[in-house]
Amino acid sequence: MSTRTASRLAWSLWGLSLILTLLALLLLALNLAHPHTHTFDSWLDSTLNAVFFSTVGAIVASRRRENLVGWLLCLYGLAQSISHFSAQYAIYALLAQPDSLPAGEAIAWVSSWLLPIIIGFSVFFILLFPTGRLPSRRWQWVTWPTVAFILVGAISDAFSSGPVDGLGPIRNPLGIEGFSNVNNSILYTMVATFLLVAAASSVFMRLRRAIGVERQQIKWFAYAAAATVMGLVLAYVIPEVIDVPLWFERMGYAILLSLIPAIPISIGIAILKYRLYDIDLIINRTLVYGSLTAVLALVYFGSVTGTQSIFRAITGQQSTLAVVASTLVLAALFNPLRHRIQSFIDRRFYRSKYNARKTLEAFSVKLRDETDLEALNNELVGVVRETMQPAQVSLWLRPEKALNGARID
């Protein structure tokens, strides 16, 4: 496929995804005009997935046509847009305004079997990231079960009896009695989870062996995946395990929605190799300020609770002074605590850079006090060798112009 053909095909898939998404949002607005009509709950995340995955996929596929990951992102976004559009179309044609649009039942049937395909595409683009090829031939054991999962899941869903998942009371028009909806079965969930975990493990296997550019590519994806997992924990896991207030659930869901673009954008940056080494700074700042936020939150709530208990024991009522005092404590602790956490993370996760910085700081102190040129030359060579670790280092002087220079190989 030529570059021009690949670009046209990629952007055509993007345009189709965008058109279907816009039509789905239009139908959503019409469905919301009927307050007693069932609402497709996943409309927002489906919209974000369709837009961001198809856009990044089109950019990657048009520039790296040999990399299958870009094409898989395009197909994933297209599948999301078809799923959203078919759900909104079926709801409008069968519930909001019955018989107002043709082929309502046929579109509802299409919506019934798209989920296994979406899951399969996600497994494949994770498995093939970042090179577009399997980590090794041994990983073919993941590809064939994924293909089988897509085929079996799609056929089973296409002929399952009962309501279509996500469409409320709308039933599968081609449902056969005796077929149950496998989407809600434990086995279906276990197989899908196993395939996604297997694909994710291939990324970490690559990370263990990767060096240089490929290692930075995988760091981008791993960072986005870790952030998305944290969003899932906040949005779904914690509210299921413990009783949390409504604002916490909404905050967790808002965080998860904001993280949906993280994975496609990180994949695009990694494959196009755009400022790859910035990820080290992002990870460092995330570790520092994430830890700092957690510690300060614990200190704040602990101090407010303790101070309020003291005021309640003395005066028998609560006081706003506890909040003011706790806020002042946080303001006083912010910078010292940040420096301590930064130092700890540098020592623990960035030891080589930490040692290099300490070596340069010590050399700068000696540079102010050293008067012996020969000793200073030896010290400079030692610092360069320790911090930069070159294959060879030598120092030469130009006495006729009173200039000195260094050459590093």
URHUJO-V272683 format. One record per run of one state. SS is the DSSP state (hx for helix, st for strand, lp for the rest). FROM is the first residue (numbers start at 0). TO is the last residue. Records with the same first field share a line. If there is no record, write none. Layout:
BEGIN
SS = FROM-TO ; FROM-TO
END
This chain:
BEGIN
lp = 0-1 ; 32-41 ; 63-66 ; 96-102 ; 112-113 ; 128-135 ; 158-158 ; 160-161 ; 163-169 ; 171-174 ; 176-180 ; 184-184 ; 209-210 ; 241-244 ; 272-276 ; 315-319 ; 349-349 ; 369-371 ; 388-391 ; 398-401 ; 408-408
hx = 2-31 ; 42-62 ; 67-95 ; 103-111 ; 114-127 ; 136-157 ; 181-183 ; 185-208 ; 211-240 ; 245-271 ; 277-314 ; 320-348 ; 350-368 ; 372-387
st = 159-159 ; 162-162 ; 170-170 ; 175-175 ; 392-397 ; 402-407
END
